[in-house]
Amino acid sequence: MSLDLRLWIDTVYLFLSHQESVYQRYAGARLDANDLGLMMALSIPVSYYLLIQSKGAIAWVYRVQLLLAGTTVC
């Protein structure tokens, strides 16, 4: 299992169990809430580029990632 997937699962688990790392902010183990926000913010242009270059079902993966990253950063 990749490190990114484990961090994502840990972050979702902490969110669902209401264990905040900072006031009303959630982040996985060994990860600061600011680091999580930076990763999501940097993933937006990359996902957008891959979305406009892709066709078919994989384009939906990039659309969902853009939606989730946008809600994370806001």
C-alpha positions in Angstrom: 0.0 0.0 0.0 1.5 3.3 -1.0 2.2 6.1 1.6 -0.3 8.5 0.0 -3.1 5.9 0.3 -2.3 5.2 3.9 -2.3 9.0 4.7 -5.6 9.4 2.9 -7.2 6.5 4.8 -5.8 7.8 8.1 -7.1 11.4 7.4 -10.6 10.1 6.6 -10.6 7.9 9.7 -9.6 10.9 11.9 -12.2 13.0 10.2 -15.0 10.5 10.8 -13.9 10.0 14.4 -13.7 13.8 15.0 -10.1 13.7 16.1 -8.8 17.1 15.0 -5.0 17.8 14.6 -5.6 21.5 14.9 -8.8 23.4 15.6 -11.3 22.2 13.0 -8.5 20.8 10.7 -7.7 17.2 10.0 -4.5 15.5 8.8 -3.2 12.0 8.8 -0.4 10.6 11.0 3.0 12.3 10.7 1.4 15.0 8.6 0.7 18.6 9.5 -2.6 20.1 8.4 -0.7 22.7 6.4 1.2 19.9 4.6 -2.1 18.3 3.6 -3.4 21.6 2.3 -0.2 22.3 0.3 -0.4 18.8 -1.3 -4.0 19.3 -2.2 -3.4 22.8 -3.6 -0.4 21.6 -5.7 -2.4 18.7 -7.0 -5.1 21.0 -8.6 -3.1 22.2 -11.6 -1.6 18.7 -12.2 -5.1 17.1 -12.1 -6.5 19.8 -14.4 -3.7 19.2 -16.9 -4.2 15.5 -16.8 -8.0 16.0 -17.2 -7.7 18.0 -20.4 -5.2 15.5 -21.8 -7.3 12.4 -20.9 -10.3 10.8 -22.4 -12.8 8.2 -21.1 -13.1 6.8 -17.6 -9.8 8.1 -16.3 -11.0 11.6 -16.9 -13.6 11.1 -14.2 -10.9 10.2 -11.7 -9.3 13.6 -12.3 -12.7 15.3 -12.1 -13.4 13.7 -8.7 -9.9 14.6 -7.5 -10.4 18.2 -8.5 -13.7 18.3 -6.7 -12.2 16.8 -3.5 -9.0 18.9 -3.6 -11.1 22.0 -4.1 -13.2 21.3 -1.0 -10.1 20.4 1.0 -8.4 23.7 0.2 -11.4 26.0 0.8 
